[in-house]
């Protein structure tokens, strides 16, 4: 067990320092490291965990790290994986927050994104291809995935699409079973924490912790949804932040590797220094550990029910469709000229043909970005 914990710590510390690009990219890197390279679990098992993270609130890639740690080494692995993935990013954000408070500006790193984003596109495309072959189990799941893609592009809410996809596949599979035999399938309800607190508005540590605990416990969706929650609670209602400070906080969360939710670390530091940063970070991530601890042991039981297995299949294929949308949107922003297209294609070839480690490719991309800046 100590050997496995050290292995988990090394992997997720590395990912916490190198996983740029948001949840889709993080999950793609975890897939490469845990399924392709280390073979901790199969493609199907990994997909089940991806689907499970979309059934509970909180940051998907962080919950994926926690799931993988739990699968590898039980409860100690759950804690080690989650903490190892969160802490590097939180410390970087804390450093940027100190710089922001001291000098009143956020760091500029266009060169970093210029070289790294094309590599991220290649990593996500490879993961989508690999996972998609397992996720699309039949015509129905393929059609659901395509429908989710199309409906998202015309503005349908991503959470509605996830659960609609799950329900369609669940009902189709369940009805087939009912026609085949007379046994009723047992649908295991998945619960979540309800809304927490509407505490008194004041700049104090308990309020800060409980505000971020509430957000971590009820938030579904992307970093843009996080932005809406933070603005409602801290800009409009509590009037503790300005819109500009909030935008700067989210920008830092996007700039640093690891979970985007480390935006909480930045805001906590702005409002209450280092103790505020610690409590805000703890508050927003704590629900994820609880939800994963509850849901992970249920996944094999969910798979044994035709109804809930269909729900998981539908949510999984819908989540991969949304991951494809995110990679398309990121690709439009990342592939801005011939050089970035060449970086993406070369990275994809290195991943598929030569099995080059994604961390090495990210470092090379960062180096190319820096070199391009120096030559301008």
N, C-alpha and C positions, 0 to 999 in steps of 0.2 A: 504493500500500500504506500509506504513513503516514496518508493520509486515512481509510482504512478502520479502521486501528488506533485513531485518535482517536475515530471514530464508535463503535467497540466499547467503548472506555474510558468514554466519556460515558454510553452506555446502561447498562452494567452497574454503574458507580458510582452512577447514579441508582437502579437497582433495588436495589443493596446498601443504600441508605439508605431506601427506601420500600416494599420488598417484605415486608410483614407477612403473617402468616397461615399459614406453613408451606409445604411443597413444592407442594401442589396449587395454592395461590394464586400462588406464585412462577412455576410453569409457565404458569398462565393469563395472568399479566402478560407473560411472555416471548412467549407466543403473540400477544398483542395487539400488542406492540412490533415483533416481527420478521416476523410473517406478515401481519397486518392493516395496520399503519402503514408499515413499511419494505419489505415484500415481499422480504426476503432469501431466502426459500424458500417452497415451496408447503405447503398443509395436509398433503398426503401425506408430504412430506419431514419436516415437523415431527413428525408422528406416528411415523415410523420412528425418529427420535431419541428420542422418549419411550419407545418400546418398548425401544430399545437400552440406555437408562439403567436399565431394570428387569432387564436380563440380567446386569448387573455389580454388584458390591458398591459401597457408598458412598452419599453424599447425592444423591438424584435431581436436585433442582433445581440444585445446584452443577454436577453433571455435564452437565445440560442447557445451562447457561451456557457450559461449556467446549466442548461439541459445537458450539454456535452460533458461538462465536468461531472455532473451527477451520474450520467451513464458510465463514465470511465472509472470513477472512484467513490460513488455514493455521496453521502452527506458532506464529508470533508472535501470531495472534489467539487461539489456544487459551490461551496464557499470560495475555494481557492480559484476556480475558473472565473467566477464573477468578479471577485476582488482584483485578480490579476489583469482582467480586461479593462476594468474601470479606472484603477488607480493611475496608470501612466498618463492617460488623457486628462484626468482630473488635476494632476500635478502640473501638466503643461498649461492647462486653462488657468490654474491658480497663478502661475508665473505671468501669464498674459494679463490677468486681472490686476496684479500688482503693478505691472508696467502701465496699464491703462489709468489706474488711479494716480500713479506718480507723474506720468507724462501726458495723460489726456488723449492718447491715441491708440489705435489698434495696429498690430504689425502688418506690413505689406508683404505678400508672398506670391505674387503672380507667377514668378518663375517656377515655384514649387508645383503649382497646379498645371502649368503648361506641360511639364514633363510627366507628371504622375497621372493626370486624368486619362490620357490615352491608354496607359497600362491598366488602369482600373476597368476601362471599357472592355479590354481583352479578357481580363479575369472574369468579369460578369458574364460575357458572352459564352465563354467556355463552360462556366458552371450552369448556365441556362440550358445549353445543349445537353450536357450530361444529365442534369436533373430532369429536364423535360422528357427525355426518353423513358424515364421511370414513372413520372407523374401522369403522363397521358396514357392511361391504361386501356382505353377503349374509345369508340367514336364519341360517346357522350362527354367524357372528360375533355377530349380535344375540342368539341364544339363549345363547351362551357369556357374553356380557356380563351378561345377566339372571341366569344361574346364579351367576356370581361375586358379584353383588349380594346374592342371597338367601343363599348359603352363608356369606358374610362376616358377615351379621347373625346367623347361628346359631352363630358362633364358630370357623369354619374359618380356619386360619392364612393370612395374606395372601400369604406367599411361595409356599405350596403352591398357592394359587389362581392366582397369576400363571403358574406353570410348568405347572399342569394345563390352564389355558386355552390356553397356547401349544401344548402337546402335542396337545390335541384338534383344534385347527385345522390343525396341521402334519400329523397323521396323516390327517385327512379329505382335505386337499388333495393329499397325497402319494399316497394310494390312488386318488384320481380320476385322477392322472397315470399311475399304473401301469396302470390299466385302459385308458387311452387309447393308450399306446404302451409299448414294452418297454424304454425307456431308464431306467436307474437314476439317481435323484437323488443328488447329492452333498451330504451333511450336513456342514457345516463346524463343527467343535467350537469352542465358545467357552471359553477357559480363564480362570482367575483365579488370583490369588495364594493360596497355601494359608496355613494358620495360621503365624504367625511367633512366635518367641521365647516362652519362659517364663523370662525373665531373673531375676536375683537381685532380691529385694524390698528396695529402698532408695530413699530420696528423693534421687535424683541425676538430672542432666539426660539422660544416655543412656537410663536406665530410663524416664523420662517420655516421651521421644521415641519409643522403641520400643513402649511400651505403646499410645500413640495411633496409631502406624503400623499396629500389628496390628489395632486396632479398625477403622480406616479401610479396611483391606484385606479384611476378612472380613464386615463388617456389612451385612446386607440388612434392609430394612424401615424403620419409622418412628422418630421420636424416642423412642418408648416402648421400642423394641428397644435403642436407644443407652443408655437408662437402665439396662437390664438388664446390658449389657456393662460399663458404668462401675462399677456396684455390685459386680459379680463381681470385677473386677480391682482396684479401688481402695478399696472399703469392706471387702469380705469377705477377699480374698486378701492385699492389701498393707496393709490397715488404715491407709491414709493419709488417708481422709476419713471423716466421719460421715454418717449417712443424711440429716441435716438439711442439711449442707453440699451434698450431692449434689442434694437437692431444690431448694435455692436456686440452684445452678448451672444446672439444667435450666430453672427458672423464668426466669432471665436470658436463656437462649438462646431461650425462647419470646417474651419481652418485646421483644427487639430485632428489627429487620428483618433480612433476609438469612438465611443458612443457620443452621438450628438447631444444627448441629454446632459452631458457635462456643462452645458449652458447654465445649469443650476449652480455649478461651482462658481462661475463668474459672477452671477447675480448675488449669490450668498456673500461673496467677498465684497462686492460693492456696498451691500446693505449693512453688513456686520463683521467685516474683516475675516480673518482666518476661521474663527469659530462658526461664523455664518456660512462660509464656504463648506466646511465640514458637515454641518447639519443639513444644509440644502442638498448636498450630494447624497448623504445618507437617506434623507427623506424621499427623494425622487426614485432612488434605485431599490430601496428596501422592499416595496411591494413585489418587484420582479422576483426576488429570491423566494418570497412566500408563495406566489402564484406557481412558480416552477416546481417548488417542493410539493405542492398539492397536486398539480396536474401530471407531472412526469410518471408517477406510478400508475396512473389511470390509463396511459396510452395503450398498453397491451390489452387491457380490458375493453377499451373503446374499439380496438381493431377486431375483437371477437364478436361484436354486434354488427350485423349487416347495416342497420340504420346509421349508427354513429360512424362506422367505417366509411360509409358513403359521404357523410358530412365532412369527415377529415380529408377524403379524397378531393371533394369539391373545393374546400377551403385551400387545400394545397395547390391545386392547379390554378385557382384564381390568384393565389399569392404569387405564383411564378409568372402569371400573365402581368400582374402589377409590377413585378421585378423587371420584366421586359420593358414595360413602359418607362420605368425610371431609367433604365440603361439607355433607352432611346433619347430621352430628354437630356441625360447627362452627355450622351454622345454628341448631340447637336451643339452643346456648349464646349465640349472638349476638342472635337476634331475641327479645328478652325483653319488649318492650312495643310499643305502637303507634308510637312514634317510631322505634325501630330497624327495624320493618317498613317504615315509610315511607321511611327512608333507603335501605334495600335496593332497594325498588321504584323509587325515583327514580334511584338509581345505575344500575340495569339499563336503565331507559328512556334515560338519558343515554348509556350505552354503545352501545345498539342503534340508537337513533334519531338521535342527534346526534354519535356517534363521539368523545365526550369522552375525553381522555387519562386513563387510570386513576390516574396520579400526582396529577393535579388533583383527582380524586374522593377519593382518600385524604386529601389535605390538607384538603379541605372536611369530610370525615368527622371528622378529628381536631379541626377547629375547632368543629364541632357538639358533639363530646364534651366539649371544654373549656367551651363555653358552658353546656351542661347542668349541669356540675358547679358552675359559678359561680352559677347560678340556683337551686340547691337550698338 
